[in-house]
Amino acid sequence: MYDTDSDSDGESTYECLNCGRIVTAESYPGTCSECGSEFRNRGTMIE
């Protein structure tokens, strides 16, 4: 299993759970402007 850095300083990459749009932001971007679905942090493992 891989651990991600918990460094809250700087930008993270987020991916839309519905359409796959990828954005980079310093804080959680909320909902996707393309489809309205939620983003997830790509650094978080999905089990």
N, CA, C and O atoms as a Tinker XYZ file with bonds, in Angstrom:
   188  protein
     1  N      0.857000   -1.172000    0.000000    73     2
     2  CA     0.000000    0.000000    0.000000    64     1     3
     3  C      0.902000    1.235000    0.000000    63     2     4     5
     4  O      1.970000    1.231000    0.612000    81     3
     5  N      0.473000    2.272000   -0.679000    73     3     6
     6  CA     1.252000    3.496000   -0.783000    64     5     7
     7  C      0.607000    4.599000    0.029000    63     6     8     9
     8  O     -0.615000    4.748000    0.037000    81     7
     9  N      1.429000    5.364000    0.705000    73     7    10
    10  CA     0.946000    6.512000    1.464000    64     9    11
    11  C      1.120000    7.762000    0.625000    63    10    12    13
    12  O      2.071000    7.876000   -0.149000    81    11
    13  N      0.196000    8.701000    0.783000    73    11    14
    14  CA     0.326000    9.982000    0.103000    64    13    15
    15  C      0.838000   11.011000    1.083000    63    14    16    17
    16  O      0.668000   10.865000    2.293000    81    15
    17  N      1.464000   12.047000    0.565000    73    15    18
    18  CA     1.928000   13.126000    1.418000    64    17    19
    19  C      0.735000   13.865000    1.993000    63    18    20    21
    20  O     -0.245000   14.117000    1.293000    81    19
    21  N      0.819000   14.213000    3.269000    73    19    22
    22  CA    -0.263000   14.957000    3.896000    64    21    23
    23  C      0.054000   16.443000    3.936000    63    22    24    25
    24  O     -0.475000   17.174000    4.773000    81    23
    25  N      0.910000   16.886000    3.037000    73    23    26
    26  CA     1.310000   18.286000    2.951000    64    25    27
    27  C      0.142000   19.114000    2.437000    63    26    28    29
    28  O     -0.244000   18.999000    1.274000    81    27
    29  N     -0.419000   19.950000    3.308000    73    27    30
    30  CA    -1.570000   20.748000    2.917000    64    29    31
    31  C     -1.165000   22.047000    2.235000    63    30    32    33
    32  O     -2.022000   22.782000    1.743000    81    31
    33  N      0.126000   22.336000    2.200000    73    31    34
    34  CA     0.617000   23.520000    1.506000    64    33    35
    35  C      0.817000   23.179000    0.038000    63    34    36    37
    36  O      1.428000   22.161000   -0.288000    81    35
    37  N      0.309000   24.021000   -0.842000    73    35    38
    38  CA     0.489000   23.780000   -2.260000    64    37    39
    39  C     -0.770000   23.228000   -2.903000    63    38    40    41
    40  O     -1.839000   23.160000   -2.295000    81    39
    41  N     -0.600000   22.843000   -4.142000    73    39    42
    42  CA    -1.747000   22.402000   -4.925000    64    41    43
    43  C     -1.895000   20.891000   -4.923000    63    42    44    45
    44  O     -0.920000   20.154000   -4.771000    81    43
    45  N     -3.137000   20.443000   -5.095000    73    43    46
    46  CA    -3.461000   19.031000   -5.240000    64    45    47
    47  C     -4.217000   18.859000   -6.551000    63    46    48    49
    48  O     -4.779000   19.814000   -7.089000    81    47
    49  N     -4.223000   17.643000   -7.050000    73    47    50
    50  CA    -4.948000   17.337000   -8.274000    64    49    51
    51  C     -6.248000   16.631000   -7.914000    63    50    52    53
    52  O     -6.259000   15.693000   -7.116000    81    51
    53  N     -7.346000   17.096000   -8.512000    73    51    54
    54  CA    -8.672000   16.544000   -8.255000    64    53    55
    55  C     -9.267000   16.042000   -9.560000    63    54    56    57
    56  O     -9.005000   16.597000  -10.627000    81    55
    57  N    -10.084000   14.971000   -9.466000    73    55    58
    58  CA   -10.718000   14.379000  -10.635000    64    57    59
    59  C    -12.217000   14.288000  -10.413000    63    58    60    61
    60  O    -12.667000   13.887000   -9.340000    81    59
    61  N    -12.989000   14.658000  -11.421000    73    59    62
    62  CA   -14.444000   14.552000  -11.348000    64    61    63
    63  C    -14.838000   13.088000  -11.350000    63    62    64    65
    64  O    -14.343000   12.312000  -12.166000    81    63
    65  N    -15.723000   12.707000  -10.446000    73    63    66
    66  CA   -16.153000   11.313000  -10.339000    64    65    67
    67  C    -17.043000   10.888000  -11.502000    63    66    68    69
    68  O    -17.211000    9.691000  -11.737000    81    67
    69  N    -17.615000   11.841000  -12.233000    73    67    70
    70  CA   -18.530000   11.512000  -13.325000    64    69    71
    71  C    -17.875000   11.601000  -14.703000    63    70    72    73
    72  O    -17.845000   10.617000  -15.441000    81    71
    73  N    -17.355000   12.770000  -15.050000    73    71    74
    74  CA   -16.849000   12.969000  -16.417000    64    73    75
    75  C    -15.334000   12.821000  -16.543000    63    74    76    77
    76  O    -14.815000   12.777000  -17.658000    81    75
    77  N    -14.612000   12.741000  -15.418000    73    75    78
    78  CA   -13.174000   12.532000  -15.455000    64    77    79
    79  C    -12.343000   13.798000  -15.612000    63    78    80    81
    80  O    -11.124000   13.716000  -15.764000    81    79
    81  N    -12.971000   14.956000  -15.578000    73    79    82
    82  CA   -12.239000   16.225000  -15.698000    64    81    83
    83  C    -11.230000   16.330000  -14.562000    63    82    84    85
    84  O    -11.539000   15.985000  -13.421000    81    83
    85  N    -10.025000   16.805000  -14.868000    73    83    86
    86  CA    -8.963000   16.927000  -13.888000    64    85    87
    87  C     -8.628000   18.399000  -13.702000    63    86    88    89
    88  O     -8.445000   19.135000  -14.672000    81    87
    89  N     -8.550000   18.819000  -12.438000    73    87    90
    90  CA    -8.180000   20.192000  -12.106000    64    89    91
    91  C     -7.117000   20.167000  -11.019000    63    90    92    93
    92  O     -7.022000   19.211000  -10.250000    81    91
    93  N     -6.321000   21.224000  -10.962000    73    91    94
    94  CA    -5.328000   21.404000   -9.914000    64    93    95
    95  C     -5.730000   22.636000   -9.121000    63    94    96    97
    96  O     -5.976000   23.699000   -9.692000    81    95
    97  N     -5.797000   22.489000   -7.798000    73    95    98
    98  CA    -6.240000   23.597000   -6.954000    64    97    99
    99  C     -5.582000   23.506000   -5.584000    63    98   100   101
   100  O     -5.134000   22.438000   -5.166000    81    99
   101  N     -5.529000   24.650000   -4.883000    73    99   102
   102  CA    -4.961000   24.680000   -3.535000    64   101   103
   103  C     -5.942000   24.192000   -2.481000    63   102   104   105
   104  O     -5.532000   23.787000   -1.393000    81   103
   105  N     -7.254000   24.225000   -2.796000    73   103   106
   106  CA    -8.273000   23.726000   -1.880000    64   105   107
   107  C     -9.322000   22.959000   -2.679000    63   106   108   109
   108  O     -9.356000   23.035000   -3.907000    81   107
   109  N    -10.173000   22.224000   -1.976000    73   107   110
   110  CA   -11.186000   21.397000   -2.618000    64   109   111
   111  C    -12.038000   22.235000   -3.571000    63   110   112   113
   112  O    -12.624000   23.230000   -3.144000    81   111
   113  N    -12.121000   21.858000   -4.860000    73   111   114
   114  CA   -12.823000   22.671000   -5.851000    64   113   115
   115  C    -14.347000   22.543000   -5.834000    63   114   116   117
   116  O    -15.019000   23.262000   -6.573000    81   115
   117  N    -14.911000   21.655000   -5.020000    73   115   118
   118  CA   -16.372000   21.538000   -4.937000    64   117   119
   119  C    -16.942000   20.671000   -6.042000    63   118   120   121
   120  O    -16.656000   19.476000   -6.109000    81   119
   121  N    -17.751000   21.270000   -6.910000    73   119   122
   122  CA   -18.373000   20.500000   -7.989000    64   121   123
   123  C    -17.790000   20.891000   -9.345000    63   122   124   125
   124  O    -17.283000   21.998000   -9.525000    81   123
   125  N    -17.872000   19.983000  -10.267000    73   123   126
   126  CA   -17.342000   20.149000  -11.619000    64   125   127
   127  C    -18.184000   21.157000  -12.404000    63   126   128   129
   128  O    -19.413000   21.081000  -12.411000    81   127
   129  N    -17.518000   22.086000  -13.053000    73   127   130
   130  CA   -18.244000   23.073000  -13.858000    64   129   131
   131  C    -18.763000   22.472000  -15.162000    63   130   132   133
   132  O    -19.629000   23.058000  -15.811000    81   131
   133  N    -18.242000   21.313000  -15.548000    73   131   134
   134  CA   -18.690000   20.648000  -16.776000    64   133   135
   135  C    -19.973000   19.844000  -16.575000    63   134   136   137
   136  O    -20.873000   19.894000  -17.412000    81   135
   137  N    -20.062000   19.094000  -15.453000    73   135   138
   138  CA   -21.207000   18.192000  -15.286000    64   137   139
   139  C    -21.905000   18.311000  -13.933000    63   138   140   141
   140  O    -22.974000   17.731000  -13.744000    81   139
   141  N    -21.316000   19.058000  -12.978000    73   139   142
   142  CA   -21.951000   19.263000  -11.679000    64   141   143
   143  C    -21.693000   18.184000  -10.652000    63   142   144   145
   144  O    -22.232000   18.256000   -9.548000    81   143
   145  N    -20.881000   17.177000  -10.975000    73   143   146
   146  CA   -20.578000   16.104000  -10.027000    64   145   147
   147  C    -19.455000   16.511000   -9.083000    63   146   148   149
   148  O    -18.797000   17.530000   -9.292000    81   147
   149  N    -19.243000   15.714000   -8.049000    73   147   150
   150  CA   -18.219000   15.977000   -7.039000    64   149   151
   151  C    -16.833000   15.604000   -7.562000    63   150   152   153
   152  O    -16.691000   14.722000   -8.409000    81   151
   153  N    -15.813000   16.294000   -7.039000    73   151   154
   154  CA   -14.424000   15.954000   -7.312000    64   153   155
   155  C    -13.902000   15.068000   -6.199000    63   154   156   157
   156  O    -14.457000   15.046000   -5.100000    81   155
   157  N    -12.835000   14.337000   -6.485000    73   155   158
   158  CA   -12.096000   13.583000   -5.470000    64   157   159
   159  C    -10.637000   13.916000   -5.645000    63   158   160   161
   160  O    -10.176000   14.193000   -6.753000    81   159
   161  N     -9.914000   13.888000   -4.546000    73   159   162
   162  CA    -8.477000   14.129000   -4.587000    64   161   163
   163  C     -7.824000   12.903000   -5.200000    63   162   164   165
   164  O     -8.012000   11.789000   -4.712000    81   163
   165  N     -7.071000   13.096000   -6.247000    73   163   166
   166  CA    -6.429000   11.963000   -6.940000    64   165   167
   167  C     -5.343000   11.319000   -6.100000    63   166   168   169
   168  O     -4.915000   10.207000   -6.407000    81   167
   169  N     -4.883000   11.989000   -5.039000    73   167   170
   170  CA    -3.871000   11.433000   -4.154000    64   169   171
   171  C     -4.450000   10.468000   -3.138000    63   170   172   173
   172  O     -3.704000    9.828000   -2.396000    81   171
   173  N     -5.776000   10.355000   -3.094000    73   171   174
   174  CA    -6.453000    9.456000   -2.153000    64   173   175
   175  C     -6.680000    8.108000   -2.826000    63   174   176   177
   176  O     -7.207000    8.037000   -3.936000    81   175
   177  N     -6.278000    7.044000   -2.143000    73   175   178
   178  CA    -6.474000    5.707000   -2.712000    64   177   179
   179  C     -7.944000    5.323000   -2.716000    63   178   180   181
   180  O     -8.690000    5.655000   -1.795000    81   179
   181  N     -8.345000    4.626000   -3.754000    73   179   182
   182  CA    -9.693000    4.045000   -3.822000    64   181   183
   183  C     -9.528000    2.551000   -3.641000    63   182   184   185
   184  O     -8.825000    1.896000   -4.411000    81   183
   185  N    -10.172000    2.018000   -2.629000    73   183   186
   186  CA   -10.042000    0.583000   -2.356000    64   185   187
   187  C    -11.260000   -0.153000   -2.815000    63   186   188
   188  O    -11.335000   -1.373000   -2.670000    81   187
